[in-house]
Amino acid sequence: MLSITEAIFLYQLLSNLYQSIQVFRYDQNLKTLYIQAGLKDEIAVIEQFRGVTQ
């Protein structure tokens, strides 16, 4: 599981490596982040946040 800081770092890293980010979705109920990136959508990240409370 990622912390919010780690997720932001991952998103920034993909962007800095010039990977196109096709989908960025956060499910508030499940506290889950989904990122799909890359020229051919070859990068997919699905992570649930730890330590997130409502």
Residue pairs with C-beta under 8 A, 6 or more apart in sequence:
1 47
1 48
1 49
1 50
2 10
2 33
2 47
2 48
2 49
2 50
3 49
3 50
3 51
4 49
4 52
7 33
7 47
7 49
10 35
10 45
11 21
11 24
11 35
14 21
14 35
14 37
14 43
15 21
19 37
19 38
19 39
19 43
20 37
20 38
20 39
21 35
21 36
21 37
22 36
22 37
22 38
22 41
23 34
23 35
23 36
24 33
24 34
24 35
25 33
25 34
25 35
26 32
26 33
26 34
27 33
27 34
30 48
31 48
31 49
31 52
32 46
32 47
32 48
32 49
33 45
33 46
33 47
33 48
33 49
34 44
34 45
34 46
35 43
35 44
35 45
36 43
36 44
36 45
37 43
37 44
37 45
